[in-house]
């Protein structure tokens, strides 16, 4: 296990959640702009998407690092390391305040939509024990003398094969679109037709596939560690990084061909496909951040042509 340092904590607890959330920033700005009836940008869905990203990822990383911190007795005597966990909790608390502020200015449908997409992310690494459900069922039917098996199964969403990619795609693709839709429809500012070259199908499919593929790329980075630990990621199940890269490239190319009339999606897919082959298990961890922004660069290009 690697040594826990202040730069590592700063990277995991602050830099990565912020950098990854910038993709949600770009995507929510794009959707807010093209879905708005008057071509304006609404701050509410943007704030909701950014803060939700930070909370979900930040809480996941904070839990992992706190467990790593507590597992090493030498860390207990280092107050500098301990203070960074306080900073991280403060950072998450501030994000939660901004999220609550944005939601308070939105219709109830936005709150329900946000909860539906954020809840699975927050429960990402939480062990869900079926023993508790068995106890409740036994008590309800008067089975007080019966005891459930001590080896009742425990479910961790993160360990279900393929769920990481599926959740990332749905939450950051469909989730962002649904949040923007609920906010704009609630304020009566939803357009009936998106400006060329965009369509609703393009936004949802492009975002969902792109985010899912990026999630699998991070598993390529951790292939050897996951293989040793028996973590059932897509690359581990396929047993090959090469096969994984071929499938990812095919996914990006299919999206590009499906929406070939949109130059921004075409450019983004080509860039994402190139990154699939440029990045590998020996690439620096920070290099994979480029993969998380294969959409952002082309969204900025589009918005710059609109003089925003």
C-alpha positions as CSV (number, residue, x, y, z in Angstrom):
1,X,0.0,0.0,0.0
2,X,1.4,3.4,-0.9
3,X,2.4,5.9,1.7
4,X,-0.3,8.5,2.6
5,X,1.0,12.0,2.1
6,X,-0.4,15.5,2.1
7,X,0.0,15.9,-1.8
8,X,-1.8,12.6,-2.2
9,X,-4.6,13.6,0.1
10,X,-4.9,17.0,-1.7
11,X,-5.1,15.2,-5.0
12,X,-7.7,12.6,-4.0
13,X,-9.9,14.8,-1.7
14,X,-9.9,18.0,-3.6
15,X,-8.2,18.0,-7.1
16,X,-9.9,15.0,-8.6
17,X,-13.5,15.8,-7.5
18,X,-13.1,19.4,-8.7
19,X,-11.5,18.4,-12.0
20,X,-14.1,15.6,-12.7
21,X,-16.9,18.0,-11.8
22,X,-15.7,20.4,-14.5
23,X,-17.0,18.0,-17.1
24,X,-20.4,18.2,-15.4
25,X,-20.0,22.0,-15.5
26,X,-19.4,22.0,-19.3
27,X,-22.1,19.5,-20.0
28,X,-24.7,21.2,-17.8
29,X,-23.9,24.6,-19.4
30,X,-24.3,23.1,-22.9
31,X,-27.6,21.5,-22.1
32,X,-28.9,24.6,-20.2
33,X,-28.0,26.7,-23.2
34,X,-29.4,24.6,-26.1
35,X,-32.5,23.5,-24.1
36,X,-33.4,27.0,-23.1
37,X,-36.2,28.8,-25.0
38,X,-34.3,32.1,-24.9
39,X,-30.8,30.8,-25.2
40,X,-29.9,31.7,-21.6
41,X,-27.8,29.7,-19.1
42,X,-29.6,28.8,-15.9
43,X,-27.3,28.7,-12.8
44,X,-29.5,26.2,-10.9
45,X,-29.0,23.0,-12.8
46,X,-25.3,23.8,-13.2
47,X,-24.8,24.3,-9.5
48,X,-26.8,21.1,-8.8
49,X,-24.7,19.0,-11.1
50,X,-21.3,20.3,-10.0
51,X,-22.0,20.0,-6.2
52,X,-23.6,16.6,-6.6
53,X,-20.5,15.4,-8.4
54,X,-18.2,16.8,-5.7
55,X,-20.3,15.3,-2.9
56,X,-20.5,11.8,-4.5
57,X,-16.9,11.6,-5.5
58,X,-15.6,13.5,-2.5
59,X,-17.4,11.3,0.0
60,X,-16.2,8.1,-1.7
61,X,-12.6,9.3,-1.7
62,X,-12.9,10.6,1.9
63,X,-14.1,7.3,3.1
64,X,-11.3,5.4,1.4
65,X,-8.6,7.7,2.7
66,X,-9.9,7.7,6.2
67,X,-9.8,3.9,6.2
68,X,-6.3,4.0,4.9
69,X,-5.3,6.6,7.5
70,X,-6.8,4.7,10.4
71,X,-5.1,1.4,9.3
72,X,-1.6,2.9,9.8
73,X,-0.7,3.6,13.4
74,X,2.0,6.0,12.5
75,X,-0.6,8.3,10.9
76,X,-2.2,9.0,14.3
77,X,0.8,11.0,15.4
78,X,0.7,13.3,12.3
79,X,-1.7,16.1,12.9
80,X,-1.0,17.6,9.5
81,X,-2.5,14.6,7.8
82,X,-5.5,14.6,10.2
83,X,-6.2,18.3,9.5
84,X,-6.7,17.5,5.8
85,X,-9.7,15.3,6.6
86,X,-11.2,18.2,8.4
87,X,-10.6,20.4,5.4
88,X,-12.3,17.8,3.2
89,X,-15.3,17.5,5.4
90,X,-15.6,21.3,5.4
91,X,-15.3,21.3,1.6
92,X,-18.1,18.7,1.3
93,X,-20.3,20.6,3.8
94,X,-19.9,23.8,1.7
95,X,-20.8,21.9,-1.4
96,X,-23.9,20.5,0.3
97,X,-25.0,24.1,1.3
98,X,-24.7,25.3,-2.3
99,X,-26.6,22.2,-3.5
100,X,-29.4,22.8,-1.0
101,X,-29.5,26.5,-2.0
102,X,-29.9,25.6,-5.7
103,X,-32.6,23.0,-5.0
104,X,-34.5,25.4,-2.8
105,X,-35.0,27.5,-6.0
106,X,-36.2,24.6,-8.1
107,X,-39.5,22.7,-8.4
108,X,-40.0,19.6,-6.3
109,X,-39.5,17.4,-9.4
110,X,-35.9,18.6,-9.5
111,X,-35.3,17.6,-5.9
112,X,-36.7,14.1,-6.6
113,X,-34.7,13.8,-9.8
114,X,-31.5,14.8,-8.0
115,X,-32.1,12.4,-5.2
116,X,-32.8,9.5,-7.6
117,X,-29.4,10.0,-9.3
118,X,-27.3,11.0,-6.4
119,X,-28.5,8.4,-3.8
120,X,-26.9,5.4,-5.7
121,X,-23.6,7.3,-6.0
122,X,-23.5,8.0,-2.3
123,X,-24.3,4.4,-1.6
124,X,-21.6,3.3,-4.1
125,X,-19.2,1.6,-1.5
126,X,-21.7,1.1,1.3
127,X,-22.2,-2.6,2.2
128,X,-25.9,-3.4,2.1
129,X,-26.6,-6.4,4.4
130,X,-29.5,-8.6,3.7
131,X,-29.3,-9.9,7.3
132,X,-31.2,-6.7,8.5
133,X,-34.0,-7.3,6.0
134,X,-34.2,-10.9,7.1
135,X,-34.5,-9.8,10.7
136,X,-37.3,-7.4,9.9
137,X,-39.2,-10.1,8.0
138,X,-38.9,-12.6,10.8
139,X,-40.0,-10.2,13.4
140,X,-43.0,-9.1,11.3
141,X,-44.2,-12.7,11.0
142,X,-43.6,-13.6,14.6
143,X,-40.4,-15.5,14.1
144,X,-38.7,-14.2,17.2
145,X,-37.0,-17.5,18.0
146,X,-35.6,-17.9,14.5
147,X,-32.2,-16.4,13.7
148,X,-31.1,-15.5,10.2
149,X,-27.8,-17.0,9.0
150,X,-24.7,-15.1,10.2
151,X,-23.4,-15.5,6.6
152,X,-26.3,-13.5,5.1
153,X,-25.0,-11.9,1.8
154,X,-23.7,-8.4,1.8
155,X,-24.1,-6.3,-1.4
156,X,-21.7,-3.6,-2.4
157,X,-22.8,-1.8,-5.6
158,X,-19.2,-1.1,-6.6
159,X,-18.4,-4.8,-6.8
160,X,-21.2,-5.7,-9.2
161,X,-19.6,-6.3,-12.6
162,X,-20.1,-3.5,-15.0
163,X,-22.1,-1.3,-12.5
164,X,-19.3,1.3,-12.3
165,X,-19.5,2.0,-16.0
166,X,-23.3,1.8,-16.1
167,X,-23.8,4.1,-13.1
168,X,-21.3,6.7,-14.4
169,X,-23.0,6.8,-17.7
170,X,-26.5,7.1,-16.5
171,X,-25.8,9.5,-13.7
172,X,-23.6,11.9,-15.7
173,X,-25.5,11.4,-19.0
174,X,-29.1,10.9,-18.3
175,X,-28.9,12.5,-14.8
176,X,-27.6,15.9,-16.0
177,X,-30.2,16.0,-18.9
178,X,-33.0,15.2,-16.5
179,X,-32.0,17.8,-14.0
180,X,-31.8,20.5,-16.6
181,X,-35.1,19.4,-18.1
182,X,-36.9,19.6,-14.8
183,X,-35.5,23.0,-13.9
184,X,-36.3,24.6,-17.3
185,X,-39.7,23.0,-17.7
186,X,-40.6,24.2,-14.2
187,X,-39.7,27.8,-15.0
188,X,-41.4,27.6,-18.4
189,X,-38.2,28.2,-20.3
190,X,-37.9,24.9,-22.1
191,X,-37.5,25.1,-25.9
192,X,-39.5,22.9,-28.2
193,X,-36.7,22.4,-30.6
194,X,-32.9,22.4,-30.0
195,X,-30.6,24.5,-32.2
196,X,-28.7,22.8,-35.0
197,X,-26.8,20.5,-34.9
198,X,-28.0,19.2,-31.5
199,X,-30.9,16.9,-30.5
200,X,-32.1,15.4,-27.3
201,X,-31.0,11.9,-28.4
202,X,-27.5,13.1,-29.3
203,X,-27.0,14.7,-25.9
204,X,-28.2,11.7,-23.9
205,X,-26.5,9.0,-26.0
206,X,-23.2,10.9,-26.4
207,X,-22.9,11.8,-22.7
208,X,-23.9,8.4,-21.4
209,X,-21.5,6.4,-23.7
210,X,-18.7,8.9,-23.1
211,X,-19.0,8.7,-19.3
212,X,-19.3,4.9,-19.3
213,X,-16.2,4.5,-21.5
214,X,-14.2,6.9,-19.3
215,X,-15.2,4.8,-16.2
216,X,-13.9,1.7,-18.0
217,X,-10.7,3.6,-18.9
218,X,-9.9,4.2,-15.2
219,X,-10.3,0.4,-14.7
220,X,-7.7,-0.1,-17.4
221,X,-5.4,2.1,-15.3
222,X,-5.9,-0.2,-12.3
223,X,-6.0,-3.4,-14.3
224,X,-3.1,-5.2,-12.5
225,X,-4.2,-4.2,-9.0
226,X,-7.8,-5.2,-9.7
227,X,-6.7,-8.5,-11.2
228,X,-4.7,-9.4,-8.1
229,X,-7.5,-8.3,-5.7
230,X,-10.2,-10.1,-7.8
231,X,-12.2,-6.9,-8.4
232,X,-14.6,-7.8,-11.3
233,X,-14.1,-4.8,-13.5
234,X,-14.8,-5.0,-17.3
235,X,-11.0,-5.3,-18.2
236,X,-10.6,-8.0,-15.5
237,X,-13.7,-9.9,-16.8
238,X,-12.4,-9.7,-20.3
239,X,-8.9,-10.7,-19.1
240,X,-7.3,-8.3,-21.5
241,X,-6.5,-4.6,-21.8
242,X,-6.4,-4.9,-25.6
243,X,-9.9,-6.4,-25.9
244,X,-11.2,-3.6,-23.6
245,X,-9.6,-0.9,-25.8
246,X,-11.1,-2.5,-29.0
247,X,-14.6,-2.4,-27.4
248,X,-14.2,1.1,-26.2
249,X,-13.0,2.3,-29.6
250,X,-15.9,0.6,-31.2
251,X,-18.3,2.3,-28.8
252,X,-16.9,5.8,-29.6
253,X,-16.9,5.1,-33.3
254,X,-20.5,3.9,-33.3
255,X,-21.6,7.1,-31.5
256,X,-19.6,9.2,-34.0
257,X,-21.2,7.4,-37.0
258,X,-24.7,7.7,-35.5
259,X,-24.3,11.5,-35.2
260,X,-21.9,12.2,-38.0
261,X,-23.8,15.4,-38.8
262,X,-22.6,16.9,-35.5
263,X,-19.0,18.0,-35.8
264,X,-18.6,18.6,-32.1
265,X,-19.7,15.0,-31.3
266,X,-17.5,13.7,-34.1
267,X,-14.4,15.5,-32.8
268,X,-15.1,14.4,-29.2
269,X,-15.4,10.8,-30.2
270,X,-12.2,10.8,-32.3
271,X,-10.4,12.5,-29.4
272,X,-11.8,10.0,-26.9
273,X,-10.8,7.0,-29.2
274,X,-7.3,8.4,-29.5
275,X,-7.0,8.7,-25.7
276,X,-8.1,5.0,-25.4
277,X,-4.9,4.0,-27.2
278,X,-2.6,6.7,-25.8
279,X,-3.4,5.8,-22.2
280,X,-2.6,2.6,-20.5
281,X,-1.8,0.8,-17.3
282,X,1.6,2.5,-17.1
283,X,0.3,6.0,-17.8
284,X,0.4,8.6,-14.9
285,X,-2.8,8.6,-13.0
286,X,-3.3,12.3,-13.7
287,X,-3.1,11.7,-17.5
288,X,-6.5,9.9,-17.3
289,X,-8.0,13.3,-16.4
290,X,-7.8,14.1,-20.1
291,X,-10.2,11.2,-20.8
292,X,-12.7,12.8,-18.4
293,X,-12.7,15.9,-20.5
294,X,-13.0,14.5,-24.0
295,X,-16.4,16.2,-24.2
296,X,-15.4,19.5,-22.4
297,X,-13.0,20.7,-25.0
298,X,-15.6,20.4,-27.8
299,X,-18.3,21.9,-25.7
300,X,-16.1,24.9,-25.2
301,X,-15.5,25.0,-28.9
302,X,-19.2,25.1,-29.6
303,X,-20.0,27.7,-26.9
304,X,-17.2,29.9,-28.2
305,X,-18.8,30.0,-31.6
306,X,-22.0,31.2,-29.9
307,X,-20.1,34.2,-28.4
308,X,-21.0,33.2,-24.9
